Amino acid sequence: MTGIEPEVLIEKGDGLGRITLNRPKSINALNHSMVQKTAAALLEWSNDDEVRAVVVSGAGDRGLCAGGDIVSIYHDAKDGGTGSLDFWRDEYILNAAIANYAKPYVALMDGIVMGGGVGVSAHGSVRVVTERSMVGMPETGIGFVPDVGGTYLLSRAPGELGTHIALTTARLSAGDAIACGFADHFVPSDKLDEFVAAVANTSVDDALSAFAQPAPPSDLLAQQSWIDAAYSAPTVQQIVSRLQSSGIAEAEKAAEQILAKSPTSLTVTLRALRQARELGSLEEVLDQEFRVSTAALGSHDLVEGIRAQVVEKDRNPKWSPAKLADVSTAQVDSYFAPLGDRELGLSHTYAAQVGDAREGIS
């Protein structure tokens, strides 16, 4: 009898730590066990002199990672469970660990990279996209809100591009991903194996010099003028109104896309993005995202959105409330309410580590 394939392949050799997400049938969707195994490997390698760099990739030919295992989240939310909170807590801690990793963290963002896939790649120090890359944060379409540090990245994209991406769930090409700060380098997909071999045999910098090519143009960046004009409005309703009255076909299509999403998720997302801009660190943003995710787990729209898009696939979610105008300020406020002793607390840990480092220097 053949053994069951591990969901994450952890390998060490030739100076590299290799992490391969290994659920190709689900485009390597992340679950709690995969997060824990990835975090454990990174911790072990952080003090291993035999590991010069870490390379993260996805098994199969469809993509790095399609996101979190949302069917499991659906059942947890529907049953009133809290398992998803444990998953998100460890996942967000992993996202912060990736962002602060002391060794080169090379993420191969080939193919589909969505949601949780962004979390295990776009916080890395070396983020490689290919002509096959399709990067996105699809959360508002399932009654959720961008997480895994997504609101940190989106809020720091040029102008209002991140707001457009979040509210419409736009898919980013390789050029878009680089322009918006989700990736750094473009390497053709048929050169990835040679690129990784070069990382092992030489160095990350030398490998990039040999294999990275100029970034393709970004269609999204070319549309920034109308995007900034519309998405700078203070509310989602006003954004939609500006898009609809712009006389620009792409803007009118964006308005249609937004209006198909959860009104609550859209409104919470806009506030989360605006507040993320003012927060100084990824850790502070992840703390905010954990509050929002905790509230979302108990919401009607998360269960309904996953049901309609993934479980029953009727593509006809019944959002509650159904209109943007009916989303109350009190409702939105509840997503950002402090959690007391259930807080993620990453910003406090980060502040303490920075303080310790400064004391060591003085």
Stockholm file with secondary structure:
# STOCKHOLM 1.0

chainA/1-362         MTGIEPEVLIEKGDGLGRITLNRPKSINALNHSMVQKTAAALLEWSNDDEVRAVVVSGAGDRGLCAGGDIVSIYHDAKDGGTGSLDFWRDEYILNAAIANYAKPYVALMDGIVMGGGVGVSAHGSVRVVTERSMVGMPETGIGFVPDVGGTYLLSRAPGELGTHIALTTARLSAGDAIACGFADHFVPSDKLDEFVAAVANTSVDDALSAFAQPAPPSDLLAQQSWIDAAYSAPTVQQIVSRLQSSGIAEAEKAAEQILAKSPTSLTVTLRALRQARELGSLEEVLDQEFRVSTAALGSHDLVEGIRAQVVEKDRNPKWSPAKLADVSTAQVDSYFAPLGDRELGLSHTYAAQVGDAREGIS
#=GR chainA/1-362 SS CCCCCCSEEEEEETTEEEEEECCGGGTTCBCHHHHHHHHHHHHHHHTCTTCCEEEEEESSSSEEECCBCHHHHHHHHHTTCCHHHHHHHHHHHHHHHHHTCSSCEEEEECBEEETHHHHTTTTSSEEEECTTCEEECCGGGGTCCCCTTHHHHHHTSSTTHHHHHHHHTCCBCHHHHHHTTSCCEECCGGGHHHHHHHHHHSCHHHHHHHHCBCCCCCHHHHTHHHHHHHHTSSSHHHHHHHHHTSCCHHHHHHHHHHHTSCHHHHHHHHHHHHHHHHCCSHHHHHHHHHHHHHHHHTSHHHHHHHIIIIISCCCCCCCSSCSGGGCCHHHHHHHTCCCGGGCCCHHHHHHHHHHHHHHHHC
#=GC SS_cons         CCCCCCSEEEEEETTEEEEEECCGGGTTCBCHHHHHHHHHHHHHHHTCTTCCEEEEEESSSSEEECCBCHHHHHHHHHTTCCHHHHHHHHHHHHHHHHHTCSSCEEEEECBEEETHHHHTTTTSSEEEECTTCEEECCGGGGTCCCCTTHHHHHHTSSTTHHHHHHHHTCCBCHHHHHHTTSCCEECCGGGHHHHHHHHHHSCHHHHHHHHCBCCCCCHHHHTHHHHHHHHTSSSHHHHHHHHHTSCCHHHHHHHHHHHTSCHHHHHHHHHHHHHHHHCCSHHHHHHHHHHHHHHHHTSHHHHHHHIIIIISCCCCCCCSSCSGGGCCHHHHHHHTCCCGGGCCCHHHHHHHHHHHHHHHHC
//
